């Protein structure tokens, strides 16, 4: 294959300093065993707050870590869930 780009396409470039991205952080997967009644209560609570059970668990763990002064400063914010905002619309917090 030649070095030239196909018509209508830009040739691939080496990423320069302006194109480098921070590597996306992987999310850990954890197997969690819960009493079925505890899970049902958690799932109802999550539904009341429009979260998944997984997001509710992460929310509660982060809150407990923060209250205990053990949440690492490098821990990013909770990932935004749901549909991305419409382009041009201000983003809500």
C-alpha positions as CSV (number, residue, x, y, z in Angstrom):
1,X,0.0,0.0,0.0
2,X,1.4,3.4,-0.9
3,X,2.1,6.3,1.6
4,X,-0.4,8.6,-0.2
5,X,-3.9,8.9,1.1
6,X,-6.9,7.8,-0.9
7,X,-8.8,10.6,-2.6
8,X,-11.0,12.5,-0.1
9,X,-9.0,11.2,2.9
10,X,-6.3,12.9,4.9
11,X,-3.1,11.0,5.4
12,X,-2.6,9.5,8.8
13,X,-0.3,11.7,11.0
14,X,1.8,11.0,14.0
15,X,0.1,12.5,17.0
16,X,1.8,15.8,18.0
17,X,1.7,17.4,21.4
18,X,-1.6,18.9,20.7
19,X,-3.2,15.6,19.7
20,X,-2.0,13.4,22.6
21,X,-4.8,12.2,24.9
22,X,-4.7,11.1,28.4
23,X,-5.3,7.3,28.4
24,X,-8.8,6.5,29.5
25,X,-8.9,5.0,32.9
26,X,-10.2,1.5,33.1
27,X,-13.0,0.8,35.5
28,X,-12.6,-2.2,37.8
29,X,-15.0,-5.0,37.7
30,X,-15.9,-6.6,41.1
31,X,-18.0,-9.6,42.0
32,X,-20.2,-8.7,44.9
33,X,-22.3,-11.1,46.8
34,X,-25.3,-9.6,48.6
35,X,-28.2,-10.9,50.6
36,X,-31.2,-10.9,48.1
37,X,-33.2,-8.6,50.5
38,X,-30.3,-6.1,50.8
39,X,-30.0,-6.1,47.0
40,X,-33.8,-5.5,46.5
41,X,-33.7,-2.6,49.0
42,X,-30.6,-1.2,47.2
43,X,-32.3,-1.6,43.8
44,X,-35.4,0.2,45.0
45,X,-33.3,3.1,46.5
46,X,-31.4,3.3,43.2
47,X,-34.6,3.5,41.2
48,X,-35.9,6.3,43.5
49,X,-32.8,8.3,42.6
50,X,-32.8,7.3,38.9
51,X,-29.6,5.3,39.2
52,X,-28.7,1.8,38.4
53,X,-27.9,-0.5,41.3
54,X,-24.2,-0.5,40.3
55,X,-24.2,3.4,40.2
56,X,-25.9,3.4,43.6
57,X,-23.3,1.1,45.1
58,X,-20.4,3.3,43.7
59,X,-22.2,6.5,45.0
60,X,-22.5,5.0,48.5
61,X,-19.0,3.7,48.6
62,X,-17.6,7.1,47.5
63,X,-19.7,8.9,50.1
64,X,-18.5,6.5,52.8
65,X,-14.9,6.9,51.7
66,X,-15.2,10.7,51.7
67,X,-16.8,10.8,55.1
68,X,-14.0,8.6,56.5
69,X,-11.4,10.9,54.9
70,X,-10.2,8.0,52.7
71,X,-11.3,9.0,49.2
72,X,-8.1,9.4,47.1
73,X,-7.7,12.9,45.7
74,X,-6.9,11.4,42.3
75,X,-10.3,9.7,42.2
76,X,-12.2,11.3,39.4
77,X,-15.8,12.4,39.7
78,X,-18.6,9.8,39.1
79,X,-19.0,9.3,35.4
80,X,-22.1,11.1,34.0
81,X,-24.8,8.6,33.1
82,X,-27.5,8.8,30.5
83,X,-27.9,10.7,27.2
84,X,-25.3,13.4,26.4
85,X,-26.5,17.0,26.4
86,X,-27.7,18.5,23.1
87,X,-25.0,20.4,21.3
88,X,-25.1,24.1,22.2
89,X,-27.1,23.5,25.3
90,X,-25.4,24.3,28.7
91,X,-24.4,21.3,30.6
92,X,-26.1,20.7,34.0
93,X,-24.3,19.6,37.1
